[in-house]
Protein backbone atom coordinates (compact mmCIF):
# COMPACT_ATOMS: atom_id res chain seq x y z
CA UNK A 1 0.00 0.00 0.00
CA UNK A 2 1.35 3.48 -0.81
CA UNK A 3 2.63 5.74 1.96
CA UNK A 4 -0.08 7.95 3.43
CA UNK A 5 0.37 11.30 5.13
CA UNK A 6 -1.79 10.96 8.24
CA UNK A 7 -3.87 13.97 9.33
CA UNK A 8 -6.91 14.48 11.51
CA UNK A 9 -9.36 14.40 8.59
CA UNK A 10 -7.96 11.12 7.24
CA UNK A 11 -7.83 9.58 10.73
CA UNK A 12 -11.45 10.50 11.45
CA UNK A 13 -12.59 9.14 8.09
CA UNK A 14 -10.77 5.82 8.62
CA UNK A 15 -12.15 5.40 12.13
CA UNK A 16 -15.65 6.34 10.97
CA UNK A 17 -15.48 3.49 8.44
CA UNK A 18 -14.12 1.09 11.06
CA UNK A 19 -16.93 1.93 13.51
CA UNK A 20 -19.51 0.95 10.87
CA UNK A 21 -17.84 -2.36 10.01
CA UNK A 22 -16.69 -3.26 13.55
CA UNK A 23 -19.59 -5.72 14.13
CA UNK A 24 -18.50 -7.54 10.94
CA UNK A 25 -14.84 -7.66 12.04
CA UNK A 26 -15.77 -8.74 15.56
CA UNK A 27 -18.50 -11.16 14.44
CA UNK A 28 -21.10 -9.53 16.70
CA UNK A 29 -23.75 -8.44 14.16
CA UNK A 30 -27.24 -9.81 15.02
CA UNK A 31 -28.36 -10.24 11.42
CA UNK A 32 -28.38 -13.59 9.61
CA UNK A 33 -25.61 -12.51 7.22
CA UNK A 34 -23.05 -9.79 6.60
CA UNK A 35 -25.05 -8.55 3.62
CA UNK A 36 -28.18 -8.26 5.76
CA UNK A 37 -26.28 -6.26 8.35
CA UNK A 38 -24.88 -3.91 5.71
CA UNK A 39 -28.34 -3.37 4.16
CA UNK A 40 -29.85 -2.57 7.56
CA UNK A 41 -27.11 -0.10 8.51
CA UNK A 42 -27.28 1.69 5.15
CA UNK A 43 -31.09 1.81 5.08
CA UNK A 44 -30.95 5.45 6.21
CA UNK A 45 -28.46 8.32 5.73
CA UNK A 46 -25.47 8.26 8.11
CA UNK A 47 -23.79 11.29 9.64
CA UNK A 48 -20.17 11.56 8.47
CA UNK A 49 -17.26 13.06 10.46
CA UNK A 50 -17.67 16.42 8.70
CA UNK A 51 -21.30 16.65 9.87
CA UNK A 52 -22.92 15.94 6.50
CA UNK A 53 -25.51 13.18 6.01
CA UNK A 54 -24.93 10.56 3.33
CA UNK A 55 -26.68 7.31 2.40
CA UNK A 56 -24.13 4.63 1.54
CA UNK A 57 -24.68 1.56 -0.59
CA UNK A 58 -24.55 -1.70 1.35
CA UNK A 59 -21.79 -2.94 -0.98
CA UNK A 60 -19.59 -0.07 0.24
CA UNK A 61 -19.57 -1.42 3.79
CA UNK A 62 -18.78 -4.91 2.54
CA UNK A 63 -15.86 -3.47 0.56
CA UNK A 64 -14.56 -1.61 3.64
CA UNK A 65 -14.70 -4.84 5.63
CA UNK A 66 -12.65 -6.64 2.98
CA UNK A 67 -10.12 -3.82 2.92
CA UNK A 68 -9.74 -3.87 6.70
CA UNK A 69 -9.27 -7.65 6.79
CA UNK A 70 -6.55 -7.44 4.16
CA UNK A 71 -4.75 -4.27 5.24
CA UNK A 72 -5.95 -3.11 8.66
CA UNK A 73 -6.65 0.54 9.48
CA UNK A 74 -4.24 1.78 6.81
CA UNK A 75 -6.49 0.27 4.13
CA UNK A 76 -9.36 2.49 5.29
CA UNK A 77 -7.38 5.71 5.02
CA UNK A 78 -8.11 7.98 2.04
CA UNK A 79 -5.43 7.51 -0.59
CA UNK A 80 -5.08 11.27 -1.06
CA UNK A 81 -5.54 13.93 1.52
CA UNK A 82 -9.03 15.42 1.47
CA UNK A 83 -7.64 18.77 2.72
CA UNK A 84 -4.57 18.87 0.47
CA UNK A 85 -3.69 22.42 -0.49
CA UNK A 86 -5.88 23.99 2.20
CA UNK A 87 -5.23 25.23 5.71
CA UNK A 88 -7.01 23.80 8.75
CA UNK A 89 -9.22 26.56 10.14
CA UNK A 90 -8.97 25.50 13.78
CA UNK A 91 -5.47 24.76 15.00
CA UNK A 92 -4.73 22.46 17.94
CA UNK A 93 -4.03 25.54 20.08
CA UNK A 94 -7.39 27.03 19.08
CA UNK A 95 -9.23 23.81 19.98
CA UNK A 96 -7.53 23.68 23.39
CA UNK A 97 -8.53 27.31 24.00
CA UNK A 98 -12.19 26.54 23.19
CA UNK A 99 -12.16 23.69 25.70
CA UNK A 100 -10.48 25.95 28.28
CA UNK A 101 -13.08 28.69 27.82
CA UNK A 102 -16.00 26.26 28.09
CA UNK A 103 -14.45 24.71 31.19
CA UNK A 104 -13.89 28.08 32.89
CA UNK A 105 -17.12 29.70 31.67
CA UNK A 106 -19.71 26.90 31.15
CA UNK A 107 -22.41 29.35 30.00
CA UNK A 108 -20.29 31.19 27.44
CA UNK A 109 -21.79 31.02 23.94
CA UNK A 110 -20.22 30.61 20.51
CA UNK A 111 -20.45 34.34 19.73
CA UNK A 112 -18.34 35.30 22.75
CA UNK A 113 -15.88 32.45 22.10
CA UNK A 114 -15.47 33.60 18.48
CA UNK A 115 -14.78 37.18 19.63
CA UNK A 116 -12.17 36.05 22.17
CA UNK A 117 -10.43 33.73 19.71
CA UNK A 118 -10.08 36.54 17.18
CA UNK A 119 -8.95 39.09 19.78
CA UNK A 120 -6.35 36.74 21.26
CA UNK A 121 -4.98 35.73 17.87
CA UNK A 122 -6.04 32.07 17.88
CA UNK A 123 -7.93 32.49 14.59
CA UNK A 124 -8.04 35.16 11.87
CA UNK A 125 -11.22 37.19 11.48
CA UNK A 126 -11.90 35.32 8.24
CA UNK A 127 -12.85 32.19 10.22
CA UNK A 128 -16.62 32.39 10.46
CA UNK A 129 -18.76 32.24 13.58
CA UNK A 130 -20.50 29.24 11.97
CA UNK A 131 -17.23 27.29 12.12
CA UNK A 132 -17.06 27.78 15.90
CA UNK A 133 -20.75 26.95 16.32
CA UNK A 134 -20.35 23.75 14.31
CA UNK A 135 -17.31 22.68 16.36
CA UNK A 136 -19.12 23.30 19.67
CA UNK A 137 -22.15 21.35 18.47
CA UNK A 138 -20.16 18.40 17.09
CA UNK A 139 -18.08 18.09 20.27
CA UNK A 140 -21.14 18.21 22.53
CA UNK A 141 -20.00 21.37 24.32
CA UNK A 142 -23.47 22.90 24.57
CA UNK A 143 -25.09 22.63 28.01
CA UNK A 144 -28.51 20.97 28.57
CA UNK A 145 -29.92 24.40 29.35
CA UNK A 146 -28.78 25.69 25.96
CA UNK A 147 -30.26 22.78 24.04
CA UNK A 148 -33.43 22.54 26.10
CA UNK A 149 -32.79 18.83 26.69
CA UNK A 150 -31.95 16.61 29.63
CA UNK A 151 -29.97 13.40 29.30
CA UNK A 152 -31.99 10.20 29.31
CA UNK A 153 -29.88 8.05 31.65
CA UNK A 154 -30.61 4.38 32.18
CA UNK A 155 -28.79 1.68 34.10
CA UNK A 156 -27.02 -0.68 31.70
CA UNK A 157 -24.58 -3.56 31.75
CA UNK A 158 -22.61 -5.20 28.97
CA UNK A 159 -23.54 -8.89 28.43
CA UNK A 160 -20.08 -10.47 28.86
CA UNK A 161 -16.48 -9.84 29.86
CA UNK A 162 -14.49 -7.61 27.45
CA UNK A 163 -17.65 -6.46 25.71
CA UNK A 164 -16.66 -2.98 26.89
CA UNK A 165 -13.87 -1.57 29.04
CA UNK A 166 -14.01 1.85 30.67
CA UNK A 167 -10.85 3.92 31.19
CA UNK A 168 -10.15 7.12 33.11
CA UNK A 169 -7.58 8.99 35.21
CA UNK A 170 -7.78 10.01 38.89
CA UNK A 171 -5.53 12.41 40.81
CA UNK A 172 -3.61 10.66 43.58
CA UNK A 173 -1.29 11.91 46.37
CA UNK A 174 2.25 13.21 46.04
CA UNK A 175 5.16 10.78 46.53
CA UNK A 176 8.96 11.18 46.09
CA UNK A 177 10.51 10.69 42.66
CA UNK A 178 14.03 9.28 42.11
CA UNK A 179 15.56 12.64 43.14
CA UNK A 180 13.54 12.81 46.35
CA UNK A 181 11.22 15.57 45.12
CA UNK A 182 7.55 14.94 45.94
CA UNK A 183 5.38 14.90 42.83
CA UNK A 184 1.72 14.44 42.02
CA UNK A 185 0.75 10.92 40.94
CA UNK A 186 -1.99 9.91 38.53
CA UNK A 187 -3.90 6.64 38.66
CA UNK A 188 -4.72 5.37 35.17
CA UNK A 189 -7.28 2.60 35.35
CA UNK A 190 -9.25 0.27 33.05
CA UNK A 191 -12.43 -1.43 34.29
CA UNK A 192 -14.46 -4.18 32.63
CA UNK A 193 -18.11 -3.08 32.43
CA UNK A 194 -19.68 -6.54 32.81
CA UNK A 195 -17.64 -7.96 35.69
CA UNK A 196 -16.44 -4.71 37.35
CA UNK A 197 -12.97 -6.26 37.29
CA UNK A 198 -10.07 -3.84 37.28
CA UNK A 199 -8.06 -5.16 34.32
CA UNK A 200 -5.43 -2.44 34.42
CA UNK A 201 -4.31 0.05 37.06
CA UNK A 202 -1.01 1.85 37.54
CA UNK A 203 0.29 5.04 39.09
CA UNK A 204 2.40 7.42 36.98
CA UNK A 205 3.99 10.82 37.45
CA UNK A 206 2.59 11.81 34.03
CA UNK A 207 -0.98 11.49 32.75
CA UNK A 208 -0.15 11.05 29.07
CA UNK A 209 -1.11 9.02 26.02
CA UNK A 210 1.87 6.68 26.00
CA UNK A 211 1.46 5.68 29.65
CA UNK A 212 -2.13 4.71 28.89
CA UNK A 213 -1.07 2.79 25.79
CA UNK A 214 1.33 0.72 27.90
CA UNK A 215 -1.40 0.03 30.45
CA UNK A 216 -3.89 -0.97 27.73
CA UNK A 217 -1.36 -3.26 26.06
CA UNK A 218 -0.71 -5.03 29.38
CA UNK A 219 -4.46 -5.48 29.97
CA UNK A 220 -5.03 -6.86 26.45
CA UNK A 221 -2.07 -9.22 26.80
CA UNK A 222 -3.29 -10.47 30.20
CA UNK A 223 -7.04 -10.74 29.61
CA UNK A 224 -8.47 -10.18 26.12
CA UNK A 225 -9.12 -7.73 23.30
CA UNK A 226 -12.18 -5.63 24.23
CA UNK A 227 -14.93 -5.04 21.68
CA UNK A 228 -15.31 -1.43 22.86
CA UNK A 229 -13.16 0.98 24.86
CA UNK A 230 -15.03 3.82 26.58
CA UNK A 231 -12.74 6.69 27.58
CA UNK A 232 -12.56 10.22 28.83
CA UNK A 233 -12.02 13.16 26.43
CA UNK A 234 -8.56 14.27 27.55
CA UNK A 235 -5.51 14.11 25.31
CA UNK A 236 -4.47 10.90 27.08
CA UNK A 237 -7.46 9.14 25.51
CA UNK A 238 -8.29 11.18 22.41
CA UNK A 239 -5.37 11.10 19.99
CA UNK A 240 -4.48 9.65 16.60
CA UNK A 241 -2.15 6.98 18.02
CA UNK A 242 -4.89 5.45 20.20
CA UNK A 243 -7.26 5.54 17.21
CA UNK A 244 -4.83 3.47 15.15
CA UNK A 245 -4.08 1.08 18.01
CA UNK A 246 -7.77 0.38 18.60
CA UNK A 247 -8.37 0.01 14.89
CA UNK A 248 -5.46 -2.42 14.58
CA UNK A 249 -6.69 -4.72 17.35
CA UNK A 250 -10.36 -4.42 16.27
CA UNK A 251 -11.68 -2.34 19.18
CA UNK A 252 -14.25 0.44 18.80
CA UNK A 253 -13.03 3.56 20.64
CA UNK A 254 -15.80 5.59 22.31
CA UNK A 255 -15.57 8.84 24.26
CA UNK A 256 -17.79 10.05 27.08
CA UNK A 257 -19.51 13.43 26.68
CA UNK A 258 -17.44 16.40 27.86
CA UNK A 259 -17.89 17.32 31.56
CA UNK A 260 -20.25 14.38 32.12
CA UNK A 261 -18.86 12.35 35.01
CA UNK A 262 -22.14 10.46 35.37
CA UNK A 263 -21.56 8.88 31.96
CA UNK A 264 -18.56 7.05 33.48
CA UNK A 265 -20.40 5.97 36.61
CA UNK A 266 -18.89 2.50 37.00
CA UNK A 267 -15.27 3.55 36.87
CA UNK A 268 -15.94 6.62 39.02
CA UNK A 269 -17.43 4.33 41.67
CA UNK A 270 -14.39 2.04 41.36
CA UNK A 271 -12.12 5.02 42.07
CA UNK A 272 -14.24 5.85 45.12
CA UNK A 273 -14.14 2.25 46.33
CA UNK A 274 -10.34 2.11 46.08
CA UNK A 275 -10.03 5.32 48.04
CA UNK A 276 -12.44 4.30 50.81
CA UNK A 277 -11.16 0.73 51.21
CA UNK A 278 -7.46 1.37 50.73
CA UNK A 279 -6.10 4.88 50.11
CA UNK A 280 -7.87 6.67 52.95
CA UNK A 281 -6.30 4.27 55.43
CA UNK A 282 -2.81 4.37 53.92
CA UNK A 283 -0.02 6.41 55.54
CA UNK A 284 1.23 8.25 52.43
CA UNK A 285 4.14 9.75 54.38
CA UNK A 286 5.65 6.28 54.64
CA UNK A 287 5.62 5.71 50.84
CA UNK A 288 9.19 6.23 49.63
CA UNK A 289 8.76 5.84 45.85
CA UNK A 290 6.19 5.40 43.11
CA UNK A 291 7.28 1.76 42.72
CA UNK A 292 6.39 1.12 46.36
CA UNK A 293 3.10 2.95 45.84
CA UNK A 294 2.33 0.71 42.85
CA UNK A 295 2.99 -2.43 44.91
CA UNK A 296 0.42 -1.23 47.45
CA UNK A 297 -1.99 -0.48 44.58
CA UNK A 298 -1.56 -3.96 43.08
CA UNK A 299 -2.59 -5.57 46.37
CA UNK A 300 -5.61 -3.26 46.65
CA UNK A 301 -6.67 -4.17 43.09
CA UNK A 302 -6.30 -7.89 43.85
CA UNK A 303 -8.60 -7.52 46.86
CA UNK A 304 -11.09 -5.50 44.82
CA UNK A 305 -11.30 -8.22 42.16
CA UNK A 306 -11.94 -10.88 44.83
CA UNK A 307 -14.58 -8.92 46.77
CA UNK A 308 -18.31 -9.29 46.09
CA UNK A 309 -19.69 -6.33 44.16
CA UNK A 310 -22.97 -5.04 45.63
CA UNK A 311 -24.44 -4.36 42.16
CA UNK A 312 -23.80 -7.82 40.70
CA UNK A 313 -23.82 -9.99 43.82
CA UNK A 314 -20.64 -11.70 42.60
CA UNK A 315 -16.93 -11.06 42.73
CA UNK A 316 -15.41 -9.54 39.58
CA UNK A 317 -13.16 -12.59 39.29
CA UNK A 318 -16.15 -14.99 39.33
CA UNK A 319 -17.86 -12.99 36.61
CA UNK A 320 -14.70 -13.01 34.53
CA UNK A 321 -14.27 -16.77 34.88
CA UNK A 322 -17.91 -17.39 33.93
CA UNK A 323 -17.59 -15.66 30.55
CA UNK A 324 -13.97 -16.16 29.50
CA UNK A 325 -14.51 -18.98 26.98
CA UNK A 326 -15.35 -16.79 23.98
CA UNK A 327 -12.81 -14.01 24.44
CA UNK A 328 -10.80 -12.54 21.59
CA UNK A 329 -7.10 -12.89 22.35
CA UNK A 330 -4.03 -11.51 20.53
CA UNK A 331 -2.74 -13.63 17.64
CA UNK A 332 0.79 -13.50 19.03
CA UNK A 333 3.11 -11.34 21.09
CA UNK A 334 4.74 -10.05 17.90
CA UNK A 335 1.35 -9.14 16.42
CA UNK A 336 0.41 -7.22 19.58
CA UNK A 337 3.74 -5.37 19.58
CA UNK A 338 3.12 -4.28 16.00
CA UNK A 339 -0.44 -3.12 16.75
CA UNK A 340 0.79 -0.89 19.58
CA UNK A 341 3.53 0.82 17.58
CA UNK A 342 3.20 4.60 17.41
CA UNK A 343 3.00 5.86 13.82
CA UNK A 344 4.01 9.21 12.36
CA UNK A 345 4.91 10.48 8.92
CA UNK A 346 8.20 12.24 8.29
CA UNK A 347 9.94 13.62 5.21
CA UNK A 348 13.47 12.35 4.62
CA UNK A 349 15.88 15.23 3.98
CA UNK A 350 18.44 15.47 1.20
CA UNK A 351 21.14 14.32 3.65
CA UNK A 352 19.16 11.11 4.21
CA UNK A 353 18.08 12.06 7.74
CA UNK A 354 14.76 12.59 9.47
CA UNK A 355 13.76 13.96 12.88
CA UNK A 356 11.64 12.05 15.36
CA UNK A 357 10.96 12.78 19.04
CA UNK A 358 13.71 15.44 19.06
CA UNK A 359 16.23 12.89 17.72
CA UNK A 360 17.91 12.68 14.31
CA UNK A 361 18.05 9.38 12.43
CA UNK A 362 19.80 8.14 9.28
CA UNK A 363 17.35 6.68 6.74
CA UNK A 364 18.06 4.43 3.72
CA UNK A 365 19.11 6.42 0.65
CA UNK A 366 16.13 5.32 -1.45
CA UNK A 367 13.79 7.40 0.74
CA UNK A 368 15.51 10.76 0.18
CA UNK A 369 12.89 13.52 -0.36
CA UNK A 370 10.06 11.04 0.27
CA UNK A 371 7.39 11.20 2.97
CA UNK A 372 7.53 7.94 4.91
CA UNK A 373 5.66 6.24 7.74
CA UNK A 374 7.80 5.74 10.84
CA UNK A 375 6.84 3.27 13.55
CA UNK A 376 8.34 3.36 17.04
CA UNK A 377 7.86 3.08 20.79
CA UNK A 378 8.69 6.35 22.62
CA UNK A 379 10.78 4.52 25.23
CA UNK A 380 12.63 2.35 22.66
CA UNK A 381 13.60 4.83 19.96
CA UNK A 382 16.64 2.73 18.97
CA UNK A 383 14.16 0.25 17.48
CA UNK A 384 12.36 2.78 15.25
CA UNK A 385 11.91 1.85 11.60
CA UNK A 386 10.36 2.98 8.33
CA UNK A 387 7.40 0.84 7.24
CA UNK A 388 7.01 0.74 3.47
CA UNK A 389 4.98 -1.76 1.43
CA UNK A 390 5.00 -4.29 4.24
CA UNK A 391 8.79 -4.09 4.76
CA UNK A 392 10.63 -2.70 7.81
CA UNK A 393 13.68 -0.50 7.22
CA UNK A 394 15.56 0.09 10.52
CA UNK A 395 16.60 3.63 11.40
CA UNK A 396 19.93 4.45 13.02
CA UNK A 397 20.66 7.39 15.30
CA UNK A 398 22.75 9.90 13.37
CA UNK A 399 26.44 9.98 14.30
CA UNK A 400 27.82 12.97 12.40
CA UNK A 401 31.44 12.22 13.26
CA UNK A 402 31.10 8.62 12.08
CA UNK A 403 29.33 9.84 8.93
CA UNK A 404 32.22 12.21 8.20
CA UNK A 405 34.54 9.20 7.98
CA UNK A 406 32.18 6.98 5.98
CA UNK A 407 33.02 6.37 2.33
CA UNK A 408 30.32 7.59 -0.07
CA UNK A 409 29.81 5.17 -2.91
CA UNK A 410 27.86 7.59 -5.07
CA UNK A 411 30.11 10.66 -4.82
CA UNK A 412 33.87 11.38 -5.24
CA UNK A 413 36.03 11.54 -2.13
CA UNK A 414 39.09 13.75 -1.71
CA UNK A 415 42.50 12.04 -1.96
CA UNK A 416 44.50 14.14 0.49
CA UNK A 417 47.76 12.42 -0.53
CA UNK A 418 47.54 14.37 -3.75
CA UNK A 419 47.04 17.71 -2.07
CA UNK A 420 43.42 17.89 -3.05
CA UNK A 421 44.20 18.45 -6.70
CA UNK A 422 42.72 15.18 -7.85
CA UNK A 423 39.77 13.10 -6.75
CA UNK A 424 39.49 9.40 -6.06
CA UNK A 425 36.31 8.33 -7.82
Phi, psi and omega in degrees: 000141183292155178296143183234134179273102185295140170211171185301319181297314179297316181299316180295320179297315180297317182288328174300316178296316182297321181299325180287326184262359183306316178301330177290313181297319183275348182071032184250005182291141184277350184284166185284346179204165177297318180299320179296320178298314182296322178294320181293316183293325183266013180294333180231161178300147182243139179282124181270168183303332180276003177094351180278155178259138181211137178261112182276158171277144182300329180294335179295316179295321178297322179293318177300320180297319178295319179298315181298316182296331182268331186224006178070201184298327180302327182290342180268352180288144174300142183284340173227147182297131178288338182251021183298133179087356180243167181251134177297131183287324181248111179285168177300322179295322179294317179299316179298323180292323177298315178298320181296317180295318180291329179289318182282324181233082186304331184266002181293140183258175185296326180298312181293323177297316179300317180299315182293321181296321178291313182299322183271002174081015179284330178220152173284162181295343180287342176286123188284157174300325181300325178298316179293317179299318180294319179297314181298320179293313183295329181270002177068035183269358177279141181281160177303326180295323181288326182269347182073022183231152172244149182287135176271096183263137178220143177294136180217164177206132177293150190284340182204167181299139180070010172294321174205135172250143174253143181223142180197173180239144178228136175293136177233171187295167177282139173221162182291142171269190185296338179269356181095353178283135180279129183228153177297140174249156180232129176266114173263129187221147176234128184237134175281128186294318185289311187266343188067019177283136172279108184267348178201131178202128178204146178265136179228160172277345180233132174265089184224171187297318184290324176298321177291321179301319179295320179294317179296317180299318178297318180294317179296317180295325184278320189247293186183174173267118181287150175288322181225149175232118186253114190235171172287179183260358183294169182297338176299327187246347181239092181203161185295326182295317179293325175302312182290324178298310181297320177296324182291323181268357177083035180248134177277123181267123180241151179234138178289153176301149180297138178054043180228076181298330181295337180289345179244041189304317185295314182286330175295320177293325178295321175300314180298321179295317178299319180293315184289323183274336188230299190297317184295341178256008182263134178277094184299329182298338181272352179282121187261348180198166179289332177296318177295321178298319180292327175295319176297319179298316182301321179291322178294322178294318178302315179295320178302315184289345180253007181255138181299129176274131185294334181282325184258339183076010179225164173280150176305322180297318179297320179293323176297312182296330183286341184230029185268355187290329186251031182281148173273124182242156179302146180296321180192168178295322179294319178298316180295319178301318181294319180298328185265009175292137171286149184226128176221158174255141179220150175262129180281129183284174179295335178271016176066032177238161172217157180253140181206125179053044179064020176238154179251135182235149170274132179248157176302146186301329185293349182260006180305131180067013177256151172269124187236160174265125179250134178243141186194166168246128185304334179261008177220056186295338179293348179257011180295150180208158172274134177250116184220119178052043176080003182246140176265132176240104184301144174259151180234134177303134183293127173243098188295325179292318178295321179296329181292338180262351183285141178279127178273124181280337186264350186229155178291148176243149184285132174264097185292341178293342180255018175071013177083004182282329180241168182234139177269106185265000000 
